[in-house]
Amino acid sequence: MSEPEHPRNIATGIAFLVLGLVFLVPSGLCTGIFGGGALLDMVMYPGRASDAVGIVGMALLFGGPFIVVGLLLVRVGVRNLRRK
């Protein structure tokens, strides 16, 4: 006996995809801007490198989980939409 095929639910896939993008885009932009700004500050003012490293760490600490959740939701949505 073969396994029963799961029906493709387009609405669920689109919902996961949109929700994932809602998480991913703003948190990725915010984390990138703060992290990039801190790295630029570190390059321009090497004496304040420890402050910049702290800011990069904080940006990743607060933005990283939202980026990961957004990526997972996007992946689930795309996988659900590609299912036959």
Helices and strands as residue ranges (DSSP letters): H 10-44, G 46-48, H 49-82
